[in-house]
Amino acid sequence: MRAEALELIWRTVVAIPRGEIATYGGIARRAGLPGRARMVGHALKVAPPTLALPWHRVLAAGGRIAFPRGSRQHAEQARRLRAEGVDVVRGRVIASAEPDLDELLWKPK
């Protein structure tokens, strides 16, 4: 993977405001890499810890946590989202009626 693509993805993730979320696909589109949602997942996985990326604000399509239910990562992402005021029920973010999951960022209910 090109270093430039990683940088674009990391800068896009850093820009997600506290209490808001984005999908992997939304991050890819915003970074100029449409169709590269999996690349976003990889970029988050290989990101140096010193970047302190708000990885927990990035969700799979449908507003769901991508980590397996019952995993440490799933629990940690849900905990971090709730700490920011995001409602998480059974591994999904509860969104208000107005936002569209295809949008980059949306405010949860």
SVG drawing of the C-alpha trace seen along z (x, -y; Angstrom):
<svg xmlns="http://www.w3.org/2000/svg" viewBox="-36 -18 41 31">
<polyline fill="none" stroke="black" stroke-width="0.4" points="0.0,0.0 1.3,-3.4 2.4,-5.6 0.4,-8.5 -2.8,-6.5 -2.2,-5.7 -1.6,-9.4 -4.8,-10.4 -6.8,-7.9 -5.2,-8.8 -5.8,-12.5 -9.4,-11.8 -10.0,-9.7 -8.3,-12.4 -10.9,-14.9 -13.9,-13.0 -15.3,-15.1 -15.9,-13.7 -19.4,-12.2 -19.7,-11.6 -19.0,-8.6 -18.0,-7.6 -18.2,-4.4 -15.1,-2.7 -16.6,-3.4 -17.2,-7.1 -13.6,-7.5 -12.4,-5.9 -14.5,-8.3 -13.5,-11.4 -9.8,-10.4 -10.2,-10.2 -10.1,-6.4 -13.6,-5.3 -14.3,-1.6 -11.4,-1.1 -13.2,-0.5 -10.9,2.5 -7.9,0.3 -9.3,-2.0 -9.4,1.0 -5.9,2.0 -4.7,-1.6 -6.2,-1.7 -4.6,1.7 -1.1,0.5 -1.3,-3.0 1.4,-3.8 0.0,-4.2 1.6,-7.7 -1.0,-9.0 -3.7,-8.4 -6.3,-8.0 -10.0,-8.0 -10.4,-4.5 -13.5,-3.8 -15.4,-6.4 -15.1,-4.3 -17.9,-1.7 -19.0,0.8 -21.9,0.2 -25.2,0.0 -23.5,-1.7 -22.3,1.6 -19.1,2.4 -17.0,4.6 -15.2,6.5 -16.8,9.8 -19.3,9.6 -17.8,10.7 -14.3,9.7 -12.2,7.3 -12.0,4.9 -15.8,4.9 -16.3,4.0 -13.6,1.3 -15.1,-0.4 -18.6,-0.3 -17.2,-1.7 -15.4,-4.6 -18.4,-5.5 -20.7,-5.5 -18.1,-7.7 -18.6,-10.3 -22.4,-10.1 -23.0,-7.8 -25.8,-5.2 -24.7,-1.7 -27.2,1.1 -26.3,4.7 -23.2,3.6 -24.9,0.9 -25.0,-2.8 -28.6,-4.1 -28.9,-7.0 -31.5,-9.6 -33.9,-9.5 -32.3,-12.4 -28.7,-11.1 -27.8,-8.8 -25.2,-6.1 -23.6,-6.9 -22.6,-10.3 -19.1,-10.6 -20.1,-11.8 -23.3,-11.7 -24.5,-12.5 -26.0,-9.6 -29.4,-10.1"/>
</svg>
